[in-house]
Every structure is written in C-alpha cells, then in structure tokens.
Amino acid sequence: MNRTFEEDLDKLRTRLIRMGSLVEEQVEFALRSLREGNQELARIVVERDDKVDKLDLKIDKQCQRIFALNQPVATDLRLLLAAIKINNELERIGDMATNVASIVIESPDAVKLANQIDLHRIANAAYTMLKSSLDAFINNDPELAAHILPSDSNVDHLYDVIRAELIDIMKEDSSLVPDGATVLVGLYNLERMADHATNIAENVIFLSEAKLVRHRAVNEDGVDVIKAIHERDSD
C-alpha cells in the first residue's frame, strides 16, 4: 500500500468518526429538546443539519476519489464499501433528528403529549443503539455490533405498543388527533433511527469479518441462528 493511499484511508476513517460524533450529538440534542420542550436546543439541531449534509458530501466524494485513483482490495475495499454505507446511514439519522427537533419548534402541544405517553422509552433505546453501533465502528468490535442487532426487535415492539397507545388516546379524544398524528411522525422517525443504527452494526461486522449479516436471524445473544443450525446439523 502506498503512503498516499494509506493517508487517504486514515483521513476517510477520521471523517467518518467525526460524522458519527456530529450525528450522535444531533440525536442527543433532539431527544433532549423533546423531553424538555426546549425550542432553542431544537433550533440548534435544525440549523446544524446543513453541517451534517456537507460532511456527508465530503465523505462521499472522498470515497469516489479513492476508488478512482486506486484499486482497493480485501480489507481496504471493505472499508470503502462500509464507509459509503455507514455515511449514508448517519446522514439519514441526522435527517430524523432534525424531524424530531422540528416537532418541538412547531408543535409544543405535541411535545406535551409525547411526554404524557413516555415516548422516551423508544427514544432512549434508539439512542443507545446508535451510540453502541458507533462505538463498535470506532473500536472495530464485531462482537459489540452483533449484540446490537437483536435490540432492533425490542424497538419494533416498543413502536407497536406506543403506536397503539396513541391511537387509543386519539379515539377517546378527537381533539388530540392533530397532536397525536404529529407524535406518530416522531415515533416513526425514532423507530427508523434504530433501523439505521442496526445497519451500521451490520456494516461493522462486514468490515471486521467479511460477513454479510443482513436479513439474518440473530438471537438475543447476538448469535447467528441460521449459521448455528447449519453447524449443528452438519455434526
């Protein structure tokens, strides 16, 4: 590997970590603004979304440049492929943080309803998944990444439970339908954050172990059930 190529990969990894740190803070601020009804904090999130988008473009262009000027193979190729995907996941999470923050700015009554039904059950779970997936990437830790995957099912369950609660509230009091619909949008964005965090974890496993785990059955211990069954049957 020539030195310029190595430096480009190091710079790419550094930028991706910076992107992860920025997006994690965006989510943290958005969720805090929702919990506190803090419009000033929410505006910071909305205003900084442009910064997330610009860094997303920089990383994307850098990946294209490395591909164009080099012929990466093996681990280097996996890093580039994972970087493109992780960068895209982070940009989408940044958009969702902005969507949540916008609710705080535009619908104060919806914020009250969100707190009433304890929307933070799913918010905290999604944030934990995001933080863990970024830690797994930074520390090149496929085991941590594998243990993140089953958490997505827990978030999906919370989504179903909270959605049902919201619908019941709106049925009982039709005057709450507009605010309830807004909270449903926020709920959807939080559930999707968890999905994107799961995708990041899957790419960490791909980067570290050259294994594709998308759409695989993973149990609560992070074990690939399909692989385990095949290994058992071959004994």
Helices and strands as residue ranges (DSSP letters): H 3-36, H 39-69, H 74-106, H 108-116, H 120-138, H 142-148, H 151-172, G 174-176, H 177-209, H 225-234
